[in-house]
């Protein structure tokens, strides 16, 4: 079990990116959360198997059809033992 903090940049707001993230993370059995940021980026925290998180990050480069991901910044994060995957309010 590992945790990763993601900052997703590009055209990722107003294109159903958070909804796509929730659905995809749940399909992959990842725990964590996603939210929009005031600067136009999307932030996510993921917990799960390293290979599955790597798979999610690869999928997130595309995201939903209307998105245009410029880059994803990935950092290690402490494991908090989260369960489920939620959409949070904008920060």
BADRENMI-903085 format. One record per residue (C-alpha): x, z negated, y; residue in one letter. Coordinates in steps of 0.2 Angstrom, whole numbers, plus 2048, in hexadecimal, padded with zeros to 3 digits. Example, Ala and Ser with C-alpha at 12.3 -4.5 7.8 and 13.67 -1.06 7.14 Angstrom:
BEGIN
83E7D97EAA8447DC7FBS
This chain:
BEGIN
800800800X807805811X800807823X80281582FX7FE816842X7F9828848X7F882F859X7F0840858X7F384B867X7EB85C86CX7D986186EX7D2853863X7C484C86DX7B385386EX7B685D85EX7B0851851X7C284B84DX7BD83984BX7AF83D83FX7BA848835X7C783A834X7BA82E82EX7B383A821X7C583F81BX7CC82E81AX7BD827810X7BE836804X7D1832802X7CC81F7FFX7D781A80EX7D380B819X7D480982CX7CD81083CX7CD81E849X7C981E85BX7CA82986BX7D7824878X7D482688BX7E383288CX7DA83F881X7E383B871X7DC833861X7E3824859X7E281F847X7E881183BX7E9815829X7EC80A81AX7EE810808X7FA8187FCX809821804X8058327FCX7F3831801X7F882D813X80483B813X7F684780DX7EA84181BX7F7844828X7FA856821X7E7859822X7E6851833X7F185F83AX7E286A838X7D485E83AX7C286583DX7C0877841X7BF875854X7CE86A856X7E087085BX7EC863856X7FD864860X806856857X80384684EX80F837851X81082C842X81781A841X81880D834X80C7FF837X80A7EE82FX7FD7ED821X7EE7E3826X7E47E4816X7D67EE81EX7C77F5814X7BC804818X7BF810825X7B680F836X7B4818847X7B980C856X7B480D868X7C0817874X7CF80D87AX
